[in-house]
């Protein structure tokens, strides 16, 4: 990573973790040694041609300059957030799989996400869980490790928000983030039937919903392969419009022409009490709604999109207290079970009303 002369590393990490508005993005970027804007043009056939040593550069996501069309596939901001939450669930599953292989080399591979969740957590499909049962308690415990948070920052007009998705899963080593979290169509999931996605692209759609910058940080769990160093890799992502060119693309800050991201040492990550897992934060995220309608509509939209997820997760939507998101399959089953117990209250027990949701 280029030297940050007058900028303490711990202070830098703490400032990164606190970025939740365009103003804080600008303040942070001003302290970094970033190449001038006229060096933003990236030639994948000769990545070192305009590279300035000692400077960070904006490098295309996936190392592919024509990435805008694929990143902009999601039809709504909610769809992209659902992809991010699914990635977080996969991170939890992958952590347990790698721990299993450490203890039992050659252990058989779970053949589906639900088989993996049953094996590692003894959690059946959520719509089969009875409220307050032991399975419910285990599922709720895992759900606390996956968090979707929506905030509105001060001074911003209505309709723009900051969205953060974080998990306490396996995380990525700093030297692999550009090949995993910031890759496109370069999935490592093809031989892992216990994971949900396979194309290595869906979560990146959230960059399109971001009107300003996104940032990410990831730290590998220390007890699995790749976690020996214990440091945390990070970067910022933005939409780049090269001068005198029509091929705009999404790019992230890299420290070398091969695309590696900057990182903090294990000592700095420990001092900041940064857990293993990943955090994606999208500044000025367009949820295609305004004002209080975001608070009213994101809850049913996410329960609809993730109809019967393998884990519940927490949604903090413009307030501190979380809603626990179980998916509509669980919610409908819960309604049916309560109606069976209390037939006279059948029309009064739906916990939140919701209208039709687009996909």
Secondary structure as GFF3:
##gff-version 3
##sequence-region A 1 359
A	DSSP	alpha_helix	9	17	.	.	.	ID=ss1
A	DSSP	alpha_helix	22	29	.	.	.	ID=ss2
A	DSSP	three_ten_helix	37	39	.	.	.	ID=ss3
A	DSSP	beta_strand	57	60	.	.	.	ID=ss4
A	DSSP	three_ten_helix	61	63	.	.	.	ID=ss5
A	DSSP	alpha_helix	68	71	.	.	.	ID=ss6
A	DSSP	alpha_helix	77	103	.	.	.	ID=ss7
A	DSSP	alpha_helix	113	121	.	.	.	ID=ss8
A	DSSP	three_ten_helix	126	128	.	.	.	ID=ss9
A	DSSP	alpha_helix	134	143	.	.	.	ID=ss10
A	DSSP	beta_strand	146	151	.	.	.	ID=ss11
A	DSSP	beta_strand	160	167	.	.	.	ID=ss12
A	DSSP	three_ten_helix	174	179	.	.	.	ID=ss13
A	DSSP	three_ten_helix	202	205	.	.	.	ID=ss14
A	DSSP	alpha_helix	206	209	.	.	.	ID=ss15
A	DSSP	beta_strand	214	219	.	.	.	ID=ss16
A	DSSP	beta_strand	232	240	.	.	.	ID=ss17
A	DSSP	beta_strand	249	254	.	.	.	ID=ss18
A	DSSP	beta_strand	262	264	.	.	.	ID=ss19
A	DSSP	alpha_helix	266	271	.	.	.	ID=ss20
A	DSSP	beta_strand	277	286	.	.	.	ID=ss21
A	DSSP	alpha_helix	293	305	.	.	.	ID=ss22
A	DSSP	beta_strand	313	317	.	.	.	ID=ss23
A	DSSP	beta_strand	323	325	.	.	.	ID=ss24
A	DSSP	alpha_helix	328	341	.	.	.	ID=ss25
A	DSSP	three_ten_helix	343	345	.	.	.	ID=ss26
###
